[in-house]
């Protein structure tokens, strides 16, 4: 049986004093304090997370290196797979991050700027390379883009955005997903900027479209507000895993709450005990 994964996400930046801090915002902005990344990672590992995702969300936009010291500290306290993203620009960055204890490393902005980085990393590190795709819905449909019918009945295409959602690329998200698979990506971490932090549910239209376009796992991200949203992502949009932040950070649900709900709805998940 192939189990569906629940992955808490640690969106991390540096606070005014230069300390690593987990935050959560809406559409990548208006960041709110959520906790210490090492302590949250330890808690989620204890609570039955299938993986932990650490994203250094301002590394690329601030042109600084990934917080490998924090990666090392997290790796020391968790037993589940640890994926790391943010600020990965070169094979050397991949090497340093894996050596710090990452099990998987994701690349986003640098992959768009140099797609061959995906192939080089996959050649060096096998099935441990994730490509993160941040996208934004564009309601003006274009004949040269993949046009999807959205949940509210509109027709739209989805554009890849980079540098923490600050820069548009002109790339069609569905086409880009197919290309990153062909270059050797082992998974896709798909985040809808429109839904990020809104708690209105994942964008099922683009999640389903990409899940149907590729054969590698797709991780849904952006917008979860309750366990039903995860059920929709698994059941309706064919996601292989669901990323979540706010609902866990602020104590509304535990990972086991979510898993018990999903198990009751027929979704195969690992339960403790």
Order of alpha helices (4+ residues) and beta strands (2+ residues): beta-beta-beta-alpha-beta-alpha-beta-alpha-beta-alpha-alpha-beta-beta-beta-beta-alpha-beta-alpha-beta-alpha-beta-alpha-alpha
